[in-house]
Amino acid sequence: MQTFDAILIDGNSVGRIYHAGRVLSTGALQTQALYGMVRFVRNVIEAHPGVPVKVLWDGRAAHRYAIYPDYKGNRVEGKDPKMDVVRGEYKKVRPFMMKALEFFPVQQLVDSELEADDLAGLLCTKTLVGKRIALFTKDSDWWQLVSDTVSCVHPTENRVLNGANFHQETGYHTPSAYLEGKALQGDGSDNIAGVGGIGEKGALDLMAKFGSVAGLFARIDGGEKVKGKRLNDLASTGRHLFERNMALMDLSRSPMPRHETLKVINGRFDEQKLRTLFEALAFVSIINDWAKFTLPLRNQ
């Protein structure tokens, strides 16, 4: 098993995976996300003893809305009533996840003006540079952070993306090429339109042939005749939209957190408080296996 110096967990990514599973309830509260989260974090600690664990939570990315007011506009309440219900139930349980993790030996970070992606980017490119880092997330936006020392681990599937297998797994030679390809394609989940109809295959082909979007622009600007209407349209009318998408997606451009908006919660294992909470939530299977469940938390 690979050894890491730090582990970053995408709180909402993991939480939503488990929220989408079989519904568990305590009274009116759906608890499947909470149940899955605490077991997941416990298992990560067991698998990586002694490695500091940080759980990163989403705030509202003010800088992205300033660039593009319709960012995540497809998630506005009322557009999809069924998803409104799902999001509403998840919103109710998230504070309970954060409360439970206060009694775990992990650190939680949340900034009201940044997303977990931004916090991961800042930690990987500024605070923890050179450290061996595991990013537990299913969010492909985090793939741009992969390097020789940073790996992306899918929370529930046996898949690890790292510097050695990046090209094989993604089709892109480098994480920076992947980021540019993503900016060309757009991101429908965040309501970000693609550029010039390039699409997934077109983005892969462009990056393979020109190395970067800047490489394409340089050749066209230098007078070279490049085949393909979409490529020429990208160079003539799509530059602004591509740059906008890069500004939205490039985590190296994330602003530094402000002291007044960043909340750091340094958790510690508190057996009594954790057990009291789990008893109130009727997490019977955990209570019945308490010694085994809590062993890695005691030893962290």
N, C-alpha and C positions, 0 to 999 in steps of 0.2 A: 504493500500500500504506500502511495506517495506521502511524503512528510510535508506538512505546511507550517508556516510561521503564523498565519492568521486565517481565519475563516469569516467570510461575510455572507450573511443570509438575507435574501430578498424577502422581507416579511410578508408583503402582500402577495407576491408570486406564490410562495409556499402556502399561505393561508387560503388563497383562492383555489389552489389545487384540491385541498381537502374540503373546502366549502362546497365544491361541485360533486362530492361523493355522497354516500348514503346519509340521509338526514338523521341527525341525532338531536334530541331536544331536552332541555331542562326548563320546564314550564313553557313560557312563550319564546324562550331563547334557543335558536338553532346553535348547536355546539360542535358540529362535526369539524369545523375549521379549527376550533380551539383544541379539541381532542387530538386531531392530526398534528397540529403545530407542536404541542408540548412533547408528544412522542417523537416527532421528527428531531427537534432540537436536542432532546435527551439522547437519541441515537447518534447524532453528529458528535456530541461530546464524548460518548462512549467510544466511537470509532477513532477519534483524534484527541486522546487524553493530553491535557496540558496545553493545548493550542487555544489561544484567545479567540472567543467567538463574539462577533458583533451582529446584531439583527438590525437591519435598516428598514425604515418605514417611509412611506410616501407622504409628502405634504403637497401643496399646490404649487406647481412650478411657475412662479410669477414671471420669470424671464422668458419662458416660452409663450405665455399668453401675450406678453408685450410684443413679441416678434410676430405672432400669429394668433389673433383673438379667437379664431375658430378651432384652435388646438383642442382636441378631444370633444369637439362639438357634437359628435355622434353619440356621446354618452349623456347628453342633457336629459334631465328627467322629463318623461312624457313621450320621448321618441320611441321607446320600446318598453311597454308596460311590464312584460314578463321579466326583462332584465332589470327594470326598476325594483321589482320585488326582490330579486336575487341580490342586487347591490345593497338594498335596504337591510336585508337580513345580515349580510356580511358586515355592514357598517355598525350594526348593533353589537356584534361579537368581537370586533377588533379591539376595543378597550379591555375586554376580558383576556385576550391573548397577551396584550402588553402587561396587564396586571400580573398574570401568571408568571411571565418571564422575569418579573422583578424578583422572584424567589428562586431563579436559576442563576448559576454563575456565568452570566453573559452580560454584555453591554448592549443597550438599545440606543439607537440614534434616530431622531426624527427632526426635521426642519420644516416649519410651516411654509417656507418659500421654495423648497427643493423637493425633488423626488428621490426615491431610493437609488435610482440610476445615477443621479448627480453625486450623491454621497459616496457610492461605490467608485465612481470615476475619480473623485477627489482623493479618496483613500489610496487607490491604486497608483495614481500618477503623481501624488504629492506626499502624502503622509507615510505610506508604506512602500516607497520605491525600493526595488531590489529584494523585497521580501517574497517568499513563496506563499501565494495567496490562492485560496479556493473560494470561488463565487458560487453559491448554491442558488440557482434561479432557473426558471424555464423561459425567461425573457431574453429573446435573441438580441435585444438592444445592448445587452451586456457583453456580447461576443466581441465587440470592438476593443474590449479591455484585455483580451487574451494576449499573452506574450510568453516568452521562455519561462517566466516565473509565475504567471497568472493563469489559472485553469478555471473553466466554467463547468460546473457539475449539475446535471439535471437532478432535481430533488427526489424524483420517484422512479426514474429510469436509469438503467446502468449505462449512462453515457457521459463521457468526459471529453471536453473540447480543450485542447492545449496547443502550444506552439508547434509541436511535432506533427499533429494530425489535422491542423487547421485547414490546409488546402484540400486534403482528402475529404473532410467532412462538409466543407462549405462551398468548395469550388473556387474560392478566392485564395490568392497566394499569401495575402497578408490581412490582418485585421483592419488596417487603414483602407485597403481596397474594398473589403467587405462593407465598411461604413459608407464609402462613396457609392457602392452599388445599392445599398439600402436607401440612400438619399435619392438616387435616381428612381427607384421603384416606388418610393413613398411608403406610408404605413397606414393602411385602412383602419387599424384598431385605434389609432390616435387621430384619425381624420386628416391625415397628411397626404395630399395628392402626389402622385408620381410626376416625373418630368418628361414631357414629350412622347409618352407612350413607349418608353424604352423597355419596360418590363423586366422580368427576372432573367430570361435568356439573353436579352439585349444588354443588360447590365454586366452579366458575366463575360459576354463576348467583348464588350467595350473595354473592360478592365484588363482582359487577357491581351488584347491587341495594343492598347495605348498605355497601359500601366496605371493611368489615372485620368480623371476627367480633365485635369490641367494639361495632361499630355495631348489629349484630343484637341483642346482649344489651341494649344501652341502650334500644332501642325496645321490646323485650318487657318489660324491667324498668319502663319508663315507662307500661306499661298498654296499649300498642298491640296489637291483635289481628293477629298475623302468620300468614298461611296456610302450611300445611305441617306435618305431624306431625313430620317429621325435624328441621325448624328449631326447633320448640318443645321437642322432646326434647333437642336440643343445648343449648338454653338452660337446661333444667331439670336434666338429669342428665349432660350431656356436657362440662360446663365443665372438670372436673378432668382428664379424659382429653385434651381439647384442649390445656390448659396443659402437661400432661406432654409431649405431642408437640412443642409449641413449645420446651420446655426441651431436648428431645433434638435438634431440628433447627436451631434458631436459632443461627447461627454468631457472632452478635454477643455471645452469652452464653458463648462458650468461655473457659475460664480461661486466664490467662497462663501460659506455660511456666515451669517451675522450673529453676533453673540446673543442678541435679543430674540432671535428666531430659532436657534438651535437648542434642542433639548437632549441631554445625555443622561441616560438612566443606567447607573451602575448596579446591576443586580448581584445578589449573593444568595447562596442556597439557604433557605429558611424552611426547615422541615415542617414545623408546626403550621406556619401560615399556608404553605403549599398544600399540606394535607387537608387543612380546614377548607380551603377553596375547592379542592377536588371532591371532598365529601359533599359540599353544598351543590356541586354540579353533578353529583351522582356518577362520577367516573369510577364505577365499581371495579372494572378490570384492573385499573391502575392501583387502586387501594388494596385489592387482593394480592397484588404482586409488588407491594410497596418496597420491600428491601431491595429487590432486583432493580426496580425502576429508579430508585434514588441512588444506587451505588455509584454510578459515574458522576452524579451531581456532587456527592460528598467528596469525591477524590479529585475533582477538577482544581 
